[in-house]
Amino acid sequence: MLDENSYFMAIEGVRVRIRRFNTVVVGSGAAGLNAAECLWQGGERRLAVISEGLTLGTSRNTGSDKQTYYKLTACGEEGDSVRRMARAIFDGGAVDGDTALAEAALSSRCFFRLVELGVPFPHNVHGEYVGYKTDHDPLRRGTSGGPLTSKYMQERLLQAARDQGIPLFDRTQAVEILIGEAPGGGKRALGVLALDLERLDDRDRRYVVFPARNVILATGGEAGMYEASVYPPEQVGSTGLAFRAGARGKNLTESQFGLASVKFRWNLSGTYQQALPRYLSSAPDGGDEREFLDEFFPNPGQMLDAIFLKGYQWPFDPRKTAGFGSSLIDILVYHETVCRGRKVYLDYARNPSRLESGGRPDFSRLGPEAREYLANSEACLDTPLDRLGKMNPAAIKLYLDHGIELGREWLEIAVAAQHNNGGVAGDRWWQSEIRRLFPIGEVNGSHGVYRPGGAALNAGQAGGLRAAPYILHNCREDAPTREELEKEAKNLAAAIAYGEAALSRSETPLDLPGERQAIGRRMSRQAAHIRSADGAAQALAEAAEQLERLEGAAAISEPAQLGSLYQLRDLALCQYVYLFAIQDYIGRGGGGRGSFMVRDPAGDKPVPGLPDLFAHRLDGGRLAGLIQEIAWSAGRCQAYWRPVRPLPPEADWFETVWRDYVSGEVFS
Ligand SMILES: Cc1cc2nc3c(=O)[nH]c(=O)nc-3n(C[C@H](O)[C@H](O)[C@H](O)COP(=O)(O)OP(=O)(O)OC[C@H]3O[C@@H](n4cnc5c(N)ncnc54)[C@H](O)[C@@H]3O)c2cc1C
């Protein structure tokens, strides 16, 4: 039915569907759906979720050995508090104190909402939600619903949204955030331009405009930038939309990388390493099999312990490359694949040769930690597969479910991108530089250099519980009118013109998969866990050239390619901004930290036998008190460095808090 909230309008000679709402949530991962749910619970009914695929995204399609959710302790006698948890998040380095405090303060609420929705977090016989220690966690704040925690979260939240009747626009891809001038200066969001992916062939139905007072951007991590990736293949990311609109990037240098299988994308953490598989490499044609770790670990015990520790210490960490630490393995995998052009595998059928003596495993070669762990797990068994089966049979079944029999097939591996710690900058309400644009979930750069394991899922939920009350108290106006849209949303017509022009050009159409591959290869080689000043500069120059080409006279051959074209343009922009951030960071003297190393010919090599190009230097926390932000405007990037916002002082006098809450002052 057509009315003032749903009608057609001509823009650039194309008939465009208009659908007006107060708030549009872009993305249907755990973060976006939770935000929609919070708004609905708060009484907002002029609300919609749009998603390129309601069952796509990282939350729905990923997991790990024991996928972790970080929360305030809810069991036992160990004293925990909001402030202590905030401190643990803040101490990750380059973290803003106000967002760390909000993530901690809202942790229990977020967690128990998920429990109420039916996410199977385990509790004991007394009802205590028990936990375990995760990385960068001083207490036992980690919990898990099993390997698929985030999938359960997304499924339950999607069901809740359906039960409530929240309008869900499936197969709807946002291609531009509409921007106007904000009263008093700056920019504000006015809605979203999207493609109806089911109607791309119909010129008069393919574009949909969602005029809105608030846009919650919950598009997940920018996974599509990397060739070596353990994100679900369909997750691409849309951070470029925010940069194009004028929002700033924050901590873009910080991501997580680690070992993953290639054919079926899965993190090889936990028991996959504790079972002590055989690491081997081969020539590309499958010949010349070799146990390549042996060359660099002089002592079998050190090698086996490093493999074992990789289970707990999954993300690459440059501090753990020295002294035969577990991250040396990531370096050696990179050396074998990228520098030597070979393929690297894990073999679960046979032991590493150096574990064996007289054809049997000799567990006395292990250090005490690994030996005791295997003994306590009753897993001192003959083969890696036997040991894995004893400790975690589901880990074997998981691969079997994806057509891989671990006892028969070598598992090809790579060092893969897994998480963006950085992203779009937000304030304490998760509002970006652009007023009424709220990046939440992985697209928000609230994490710093290190983060407690599981903090990503908590932060994604907390973001919705910040943006929603802010909107409910401050931003309830009707959606922009037709006149306002025509007058204010200056980028709307240009965004439609971009796609239509690409369709009408007679030049050779773009090789879309080839362009995408070029982005992925560049990023995985120069901007993943091994970086250098020269590599970043060269990659940035190439990215600039590619972006210019895609922004300029791009041509495509059919309307079905429109979605990929817009996506590619955003990826190319995003890559450019990320590479600029990396170049700026290294130019400022920044060294290795978090999950990347920075090459330096004057630095140290992790082990003597490696080529000189692995000489590197660490940052040692030198820049941890600062946050780098990047703004992109008119084809140029600008870097800004500022001190972290400190942890706010305590504001816990009940009478004053109550007064400010009642007056609404607290939502400012
Ligand atoms: C292998 C792996 C293991 C992980 N393990 C953990 C863990 O143990 N603990 C932890 O805390 N975190 C973990 N993470 C990270 C965590 O899973 C993610 O950060 C989180 O699920 C992201 O949720 P999200 O809602 O922000 O984004 P997503 O779940 O990725 O959702 C993004 C949504 O946006 C949609 N979308 C994107 N662009 C557009 C567009 N232009 N228009 C419309 N829709 C769009 C997508 O289709 C999708 O619906 C892991 C990640 C990986 C890859």
The ligand as an SDF file (V2000), in Angstrom:
LIG
                    3D

 53 58  0  0  0  0  0  0  0  0999 V2000
   36.4040  -17.8590   13.2220 C   0  0  0  0  0  0  0  0  0  0  0  0
   35.9260  -16.8060   14.1620 C   0  0  0  0  0  0  0  0  0  0  0  0
   35.8800  -17.0780   15.5320 C   0  0  0  0  0  0  0  0  0  0  0  0
   35.4450  -16.1020   16.4220 C   0  0  0  0  0  0  0  0  0  0  0  0
   35.4130  -16.3860   17.7590 N   0  0  0  0  0  0  0  0  0  0  0  0
   35.0170  -15.4360   18.6310 C   0  0  0  0  0  0  0  0  0  0  0  0
   34.9610  -15.7180   20.0300 C   0  0  0  0  0  0  0  0  0  0  0  0
   35.2650  -16.8210   20.4770 O   0  0  0  0  0  0  0  0  0  0  0  0
   34.5410  -14.7160   20.8580 N   0  0  0  0  0  0  0  0  0  0  0  0
   34.2060  -13.4700   20.4000 C   0  0  0  0  0  0  0  0  0  0  0  0
   33.8310  -12.5980   21.1950 O   0  0  0  0  0  0  0  0  0  0  0  0
   34.2420  -13.1910   19.0670 N   0  0  0  0  0  0  0  0  0  0  0  0
   34.6290  -14.1400   18.1980 C   0  0  0  0  0  0  0  0  0  0  0  0
   34.6710  -13.8450   16.8540 N   0  0  0  0  0  0  0  0  0  0  0  0
   34.2120  -12.5170   16.4080 C   0  0  0  0  0  0  0  0  0  0  0  0
   32.6850  -12.4120   16.4320 C   0  0  0  0  0  0  0  0  0  0  0  0
   32.1150  -13.6360   16.0130 O   0  0  0  0  0  0  0  0  0  0  0  0
   32.2060  -11.2760   15.5430 C   0  0  0  0  0  0  0  0  0  0  0  0
   32.9110  -10.1070   15.8850 O   0  0  0  0  0  0  0  0  0  0  0  0
   30.7180  -11.0020   15.6910 C   0  0  0  0  0  0  0  0  0  0  0  0
   29.9680  -12.1690   15.4770 O   0  0  0  0  0  0  0  0  0  0  0  0
   30.2820   -9.9010   14.7190 C   0  0  0  0  0  0  0  0  0  0  0  0
   28.9180   -9.6560   14.9070 O   0  0  0  0  0  0  0  0  0  0  0  0
   28.2310   -8.4360   14.1490 P   0  0  0  0  0  0  0  0  0  0  0  0
   26.7840   -8.5220   14.4660 O   0  0  0  0  0  0  0  0  0  0  0  0
   28.9430   -7.1810   14.4370 O   0  0  0  0  0  0  0  0  0  0  0  0
   28.4820   -8.7290   12.5990 O   0  0  0  0  0  0  0  0  0  0  0  0
   28.0210   -9.9890   11.6850 P   0  0  0  0  0  0  0  0  0  0  0  0
   27.5460  -11.1150   12.5020 O   0  0  0  0  0  0  0  0  0  0  0  0
   29.1490  -10.2350   10.7560 O   0  0  0  0  0  0  0  0  0  0  0  0
   26.8030   -9.4030   10.8950 O   0  0  0  0  0  0  0  0  0  0  0  0
   26.9370   -8.4410    9.8790 C   0  0  0  0  0  0  0  0  0  0  0  0
   25.6160   -8.3350    9.1580 C   0  0  0  0  0  0  0  0  0  0  0  0
   25.6190   -7.2300    8.2880 O   0  0  0  0  0  0  0  0  0  0  0  0
   25.1460   -7.6250    7.0040 C   0  0  0  0  0  0  0  0  0  0  0  0
   25.6600   -6.6690    6.0380 N   0  0  0  0  0  0  0  0  0  0  0  0
   26.9470   -6.3590    5.7690 C   0  0  0  0  0  0  0  0  0  0  0  0
   27.0100   -5.3780    4.8550 N   0  0  0  0  0  0  0  0  0  0  0  0
   25.7360   -5.0540    4.5350 C   0  0  0  0  0  0  0  0  0  0  0  0
   25.1500   -4.1080    3.6620 C   0  0  0  0  0  0  0  0  0  0  0  0
   25.8830   -3.2800    2.9060 N   0  0  0  0  0  0  0  0  0  0  0  0
   23.8000   -4.0450    3.5840 N   0  0  0  0  0  0  0  0  0  0  0  0
   23.0260   -4.8660    4.3160 C   0  0  0  0  0  0  0  0  0  0  0  0
   23.5380   -5.7940    5.1610 N   0  0  0  0  0  0  0  0  0  0  0  0
   24.8710   -5.8630    5.2770 C   0  0  0  0  0  0  0  0  0  0  0  0
   25.6280   -9.0550    6.9000 C   0  0  0  0  0  0  0  0  0  0  0  0
   24.9540   -9.7770    5.9320 O   0  0  0  0  0  0  0  0  0  0  0  0
   25.2910   -9.5460    8.3130 C   0  0  0  0  0  0  0  0  0  0  0  0
   23.9080   -9.8030    8.4320 O   0  0  0  0  0  0  0  0  0  0  0  0
   35.0750  -14.8150   15.9420 C   0  0  0  0  0  0  0  0  0  0  0  0
   35.1130  -14.5500   14.5840 C   0  0  0  0  0  0  0  0  0  0  0  0
   35.5430  -15.5320   13.6910 C   0  0  0  0  0  0  0  0  0  0  0  0
   35.5740  -15.2230   12.2300 C   0  0  0  0  0  0  0  0  0  0  0  0
  1  2  1  0
  2  3  1  0
  2 52  2  0
  3  4  2  0
  4  5  1  0
  4 50  1  0
  5  6  2  0
  6  7  1  0
  6 13  1  0
  7  8  2  0
  7  9  1  0
  9 10  1  0
 10 11  2  0
 10 12  1  0
 12 13  2  0
 13 14  1  0
 14 15  1  0
 14 50  1  0
 15 16  1  0
 16 17  1  0
 16 18  1  0
 18 19  1  0
 18 20  1  0
 20 21  1  0
 20 22  1  0
 22 23  1  0
 23 24  1  0
 24 25  2  0
 24 26  1  0
 24 27  1  0
 27 28  1  0
 28 29  2  0
 28 30  1  0
 28 31  1  0
 31 32  1  0
 32 33  1  0
 33 34  1  0
 33 48  1  0
 34 35  1  0
 35 36  1  0
 35 46  1  0
 36 37  1  0
 36 45  1  0
 37 38  2  0
 38 39  1  0
 39 40  1  0
 39 45  2  0
 40 41  1  0
 40 42  2  0
 42 43  1  0
 43 44  2  0
 44 45  1  0
 46 47  1  0
 46 48  1  0
 48 49  1  0
 50 51  2  0
 51 52  1  0
 52 53  1  0
M  END
$$$$
